[in-house]
Amino acid sequence: MTSLAPIAVALDAPDLETAARWASLVTPHVSTVKVGLELYLRYGPDVVASVRGASRVEVFLDLKLHDIPATVAGAARVVSRLRPAYLTVHATGGAAMIRAAAAEAGPTTKIAAVTVLTSLHDRDLGDIGLNGPAADAVRRLAAMAVAAGAQAVVCSPQEAAAVRAEVGPEITLITPGVRPEGSAAQDQARVATPEEALNAGADLLVIGRPITGSPDPGAAAAGIAAALRRTGAATR
């Protein structure tokens, strides 16, 4: 049996039926589907069961929680009932917040700390109070988050090698901003191809519109998965 590609397909769909259809098309080829904030706010917890369907696909719940520790702990406790494989929090919420989330997430859910959004350029960091460049800010936030109990780190592919060196081999590195060769960057600032991201140390690639914007999302997912197998990047 062909192994599933280490890809989380971002199901940024306009409605629940479309998200569930996309999920059913891509799950024969990829390991994970990602539910973002808009879809979750529109449909609530039911969206997780809908995209999971009858498959054993992992669900990445990308809510990017960012609040005081008690509030994030409560949210993580509620979400843990849905058994997502990953739940995101903003690393800039601080160590106490991350510890609170990790304590309540449950044994099957990894808290994934989002470092610096892939839509941001180095020049943007000063405006939000972060010392740059982005690579340095990402590395600092990743180290702090892991020390506080995060089991996964979200960073752009361009920082993956530095983060891997910082946090070691046991932490799951998740990289948005992944674009197959020839795809438009759109609103992503720090991007790389799937092969480049995996070779830099990423474990899970977040890919959305290059797959879901295709006329046949299943075929698009299969094509990227096959390309990774051909290059050997998926089995590094």
SULURQUI-V498896 format. One record per residue. N is the residue number from 1. RES is the residue in three letters. SS is DSSP state (H for helix, E for strand, C for the rest). PSI is psi in whole degrees, -180 to 180 (* if undefined). BURIAL is # if it has 16 or more other C-alpha atoms within 10 Angstrom, else .. Layout:
BEGIN
n	res	ss	psi	burial
N	RES	SS	PSI	BURIAL
N	RES	SS	PSI	BURIAL
END
This chain:
BEGIN
n	res	ss	psi	burial
1	MET	C	135	.
2	THR	C	133	.
3	SER	C	151	.
4	LEU	C	142	#
5	ALA	E	145	#
6	PRO	E	65	#
7	ILE	E	135	#
8	ALA	E	111	#
9	VAL	E	121	#
10	ALA	E	112	#
11	LEU	C	65	#
12	ASP	C	71	#
13	ALA	C	158	#
14	PRO	C	-17	.
15	ASP	C	167	.
16	LEU	H	-38	#
17	GLU	H	-41	.
18	THR	H	-43	.
19	ALA	H	-44	#
20	ALA	H	-37	#
21	ARG	H	-45	#
22	TRP	H	-43	#
23	ALA	H	-44	#
24	SER	H	-30	#
25	LEU	H	-35	#
26	VAL	H	-22	#
27	THR	C	-20	#
28	PRO	C	-12	#
29	HIS	C	-23	#
30	VAL	E	160	#
31	SER	E	-22	#
32	THR	E	148	#
33	VAL	E	146	#
34	LYS	E	128	#
35	VAL	E	122	#
36	GLY	E	-178	#
37	LEU	H	-44	.
38	GLU	H	-47	.
39	LEU	H	-40	#
40	TYR	H	-41	#
41	LEU	H	-32	.
42	ARG	H	-38	.
43	TYR	H	-11	.
44	GLY	C	-163	.
45	PRO	C	-24	.
46	ASP	H	-25	.
47	VAL	H	-32	#
48	VAL	H	-47	#
49	ALA	H	-36	.
50	SER	H	-42	#
51	VAL	H	-24	#
52	ARG	H	-39	#
53	GLY	C	-143	.
54	ALA	C	1	.
55	SER	C	174	.
56	ARG	C	22	.
57	VAL	C	144	#
58	GLU	E	145	#
59	VAL	E	127	#
60	PHE	E	110	#
61	LEU	E	104	#
62	ASP	E	76	#
63	LEU	E	-14	#
64	LYS	E	57	#
65	LEU	E	139	#
66	HIS	C	98	#
67	ASP	C	-172	#
68	ILE	C	155	.
69	PRO	H	-43	#
70	ALA	H	-39	.
71	THR	H	-43	.
72	VAL	H	-37	#
73	ALA	H	-44	#
74	GLY	H	-42	.
75	ALA	H	-43	#
76	ALA	H	-37	#
77	ARG	H	-43	#
78	VAL	H	-46	.
79	VAL	H	-29	#
80	SER	H	-25	#
81	ARG	H	-21	.
82	LEU	H	-8	#
83	ARG	C	48	#
84	PRO	C	151	#
85	ALA	C	-33	#
86	TYR	E	145	#
87	LEU	E	125	#
88	THR	E	144	#
89	VAL	E	155	#
90	HIS	E	125	#
91	ALA	H	-29	#
92	THR	H	-6	#
93	GLY	H	-16	#
94	GLY	C	166	#
95	ALA	H	-42	#
96	ALA	H	-39	.
97	MET	H	-43	#
98	ILE	H	-41	#
99	ARG	H	-41	#
100	ALA	H	-43	#
101	ALA	H	-45	#
102	ALA	H	-34	#
103	ALA	H	-24	#
104	GLU	H	-2	#
105	ALA	C	-21	#
106	GLY	C	160	#
107	PRO	C	-19	.
108	THR	C	1	.
109	THR	C	127	#
110	LYS	E	130	#
111	ILE	E	123	#
112	ALA	E	118	#
113	ALA	E	120	#
114	VAL	E	124	#
115	THR	C	-89	#
116	VAL	C	124	#
117	LEU	C	141	#
118	THR	C	-7	#
119	SER	C	-10	#
120	LEU	C	140	.
121	HIS	C	166	.
122	ASP	H	-40	#
123	ARG	H	-18	.
124	ASP	H	-21	.
125	LEU	H	-41	#
126	GLY	H	-34	.
127	ASP	H	-26	.
128	ILE	H	12	.
129	GLY	C	17	.
130	LEU	C	136	#
131	ASN	C	126	.
132	GLY	C	-170	.
133	PRO	C	176	.
134	ALA	H	-40	#
135	ALA	H	-40	#
136	ASP	H	-42	.
137	ALA	H	-42	#
138	VAL	H	-46	#
139	ARG	H	-43	#
140	ARG	H	-47	.
141	LEU	H	-39	#
142	ALA	H	-46	#
143	ALA	H	-44	#
144	MET	H	-44	#
145	ALA	H	-43	#
146	VAL	H	-41	#
147	ALA	H	-27	.
148	ALA	C	-3	#
149	GLY	C	0	#
150	ALA	C	138	#
151	GLN	C	-5	#
152	ALA	E	154	#
153	VAL	E	136	#
154	VAL	E	122	#
155	CYS	C	168	#
156	SER	C	160	#
157	PRO	H	-27	#
158	GLN	H	-21	#
159	GLU	H	-1	#
160	ALA	H	-44	#
161	ALA	H	-43	#
162	ALA	H	-39	#
163	VAL	H	-41	#
164	ARG	H	-43	#
165	ALA	H	-32	.
166	GLU	H	-43	.
167	VAL	H	-12	#
168	GLY	C	-179	.
169	PRO	C	-15	.
170	GLU	C	-18	.
171	ILE	C	135	#
172	THR	E	125	#
173	LEU	E	123	#
174	ILE	E	128	#
175	THR	E	108	#
176	PRO	C	-175	#
177	GLY	C	29	#
178	VAL	E	126	#
179	ARG	C	120	#
180	PRO	C	154	#
181	GLU	C	128	.
182	GLY	C	-9	.
183	SER	C	149	.
184	ALA	C	143	.
185	ALA	C	-27	#
186	GLN	C	-125	.
187	ASP	C	15	.
188	GLN	C	137	#
189	ALA	C	-36	.
190	ARG	C	99	#
191	VAL	C	168	#
192	ALA	E	166	#
193	THR	C	163	#
194	PRO	H	-43	#
195	GLU	H	-43	#
196	GLU	H	-41	#
197	ALA	H	-46	#
198	LEU	H	-40	#
199	ASN	H	-23	#
200	ALA	C	-10	#
201	GLY	C	2	#
202	ALA	C	148	#
203	ASP	C	-31	#
204	LEU	E	125	#
205	LEU	E	127	#
206	VAL	E	118	#
207	ILE	E	127	#
208	GLY	C	-90	#
209	ARG	H	-33	#
210	PRO	H	-21	#
211	ILE	H	-56	#
212	THR	H	-21	#
213	GLY	C	-3	.
214	SER	C	152	.
215	PRO	C	-27	.
216	ASP	C	89	.
217	PRO	H	-35	#
218	GLY	H	-45	#
219	ALA	H	-38	.
220	ALA	H	-44	#
221	ALA	H	-42	#
222	ALA	H	-39	#
223	GLY	H	-43	.
224	ILE	H	-41	#
225	ALA	H	-42	#
226	ALA	H	-38	#
227	ALA	H	-39	#
228	LEU	H	-40	#
229	ARG	H	-39	#
230	ARG	H	-39	.
231	THR	H	-13	.
232	GLY	C	3	.
233	ALA	H	-34	#
234	ALA	H	-12	#
235	THR	H	26	.
236	ARG	C	*	.
END
